[in-house]
Amino acid sequence: FVCRDTNAIALGTENEHPCEPTQSENQNPWLASSLRNPAAALPITFAEIVEEELQQEAALIRSREKPLALIQIEERAIQDLLIHYQAVGNPDEFVVVERSPQGPVAAPMWNKH
């Protein structure tokens, strides 16, 4: 954040000043070595790429074949939860109701018939 007031109040420890960058802000990620994270340095095999693409394709097929009635039931349940927790128009609380992510999905391919 930008500090324009020398009398700014900071939440946290007393020895930190809100206008001074924290230790994590001082570290430049472009200068960090990838050797710190050995998992990032491991090469990805062709078999892993193919397996990931097959999983994405399966997720796409599942999402395409989901019946409309089931989607409507889920949407109604989301709306009911928002009403139950009084999430709409309540300035005191922030409630988010959403579907859980199912992982990456393959891009749909459109074919001419």
Secondary structure, DSSP 8 states (H G I E B T S, - for coil): -----TT---SS-TT--TTS--HHHHS-TTTS-GGG-HHHHS---HHHHHHHHHHHHHHHHHHHSS-HHHHHHHHHHHHHHHHHTT-TT-TT---------------------
